[in-house]
Amino acid sequence: MNLCIIGSGYVGLVTGACFAEVGHNVICVDNDQRKVDSLKAGRIPIYEPGLEELVQRNVSAHRLHFTNSIEEGVDPSEVVFIAVPTPPQPDGSVDLSFIEKVAREIAGVLKKDQYRVIVDKSTVPVKTGEKVADTIKRYNKAGSEFDVVSNPEFLREGCAVPDLMKPDRIVIGGNSDRALALMKKVYEPFNAPILVTDINSAELIKHAANSFLALKISYINAVSAICEASGADVEKVADGIGMDRRIGRNFLNAGLGYGGSCFPKDIAAFIAISDQLGVPFTLLKEVQRINSDQKERFLKGIREALWVLREKRIAVWGLTFKPDTDDVRCSVAIDVVNDLVKEGAHVTAYDPKGMDKVREFNLLPDSVKLAASPLEAVEGAEALILATEWKEFANVDLLDVKSRMHTPLIFDGRNLFAPGTMRELGFTYRGIGRRND
Ligand code: UGA
């Protein structure tokens, strides 16, 4: 099938590459000409395992094309996906101006006697599909036939390619049989369960799913505080809860709290949506509160151990919001470093993939040193903070770490290390929700 994806960010690019991989002919549109040029050459602007090879393979096979022209993308394509950003506004509600603009632009290039399915893949508030349809109708001078469909994306950064190639489910929300039939054809090669709903339900599924996952994380983080106060071990508690198949062990990893470009934004958006609909979802405010408390409790533990932070040399391992990505947006690790610096600590940080983005977006003060390796970062440090659970950190020679540190004190914000082993090696170890002695 001929498909068009408008917006070549995380979701648009991975979706386009995976659609091409299963044999569709895909045109990705982006208004950033430099990005288009580099994608045409097979260079991708983000670190995502497996994505660069996928893009290069499909560009060479002439199944994946890039352009900055919406007309060039829409004209030959039966199905047009919108995958542009939906950033948050200061009050937490969603800024839909990119979606609205793209809807007008699509309407302007639709031709008479051409039926097109317009699919919203961006995360949008419930009832956006209706507005997109109204907008296209209003600006579509040619009077072309079209349908609007909602098809939310559930991929995770760091494992976006396998998530898209082997999804748990595909949600398609639409009210037209003709559009639904084409959508099923798009997804046929993926061999995954398809849930067909109305547009509003599909839109709501995305916000409800992300909020539920964030709720699970905040739940276990709240339990971790009780574990710390009572001497229980949150990892064991999570295993015990998670072995119940009704609950499941996934997303029960206690830590510094959730971050990234999705959960914080989507939970705030769902709160704003529910407020606007007159049915405030107050439980989600508690989810947010627990999430920010988690970082504060962690910092309090550091202050208790080091007393005064001014002039203390602190090493931080991990700056990205999760492992296997170079994404540092809304990263709790970055917040922790900034808080330490505000209190006068001298921080040296290391991250396997995130440091270029930290420099590019100027996310840390100049006083923070970025080390070339985890071992360089700990040189002379009075404490080491593990803020992101990259596999690389699990493989570092810990005796070497200990010998380089001024004081062998570790704050493990992601429970990567086994407390017993750390103590045997001679470290003072502080985990999340674990007995500290
Ligand atoms: C999330 C959802 O998992 C995806 O399904 C969704 O498509 C995506 O948002 C989106 O809306 O686009 P993502 O933000 O890439 O994906 O990453 P996650 O793996 O969900 O992690 C989010 C945050 O939660 C990270 O900061 C991670 O460290 C934290 N987390 C995750 C925990 O603290 N504990 C856990 O057990 C799991």
Boltz pocket constraint, residues with backbone or C-beta under 6 A from the ligand:
constraints:
  - pocket:
      binder: B
      contacts: [[A, 123], [A, 153], [A, 154], [A, 155], [A, 156], [A, 157], [A, 158], [A, 210], [A, 213], [A, 217], [A, 249], [A, 250], [A, 251], [A, 252], [A, 253], [A, 254], [A, 255], [A, 256], [A, 257], [A, 258], [A, 259], [A, 260], [A, 261], [A, 262], [A, 263], [A, 266], [A, 321], [A, 322]]
      max_distance: 6.0
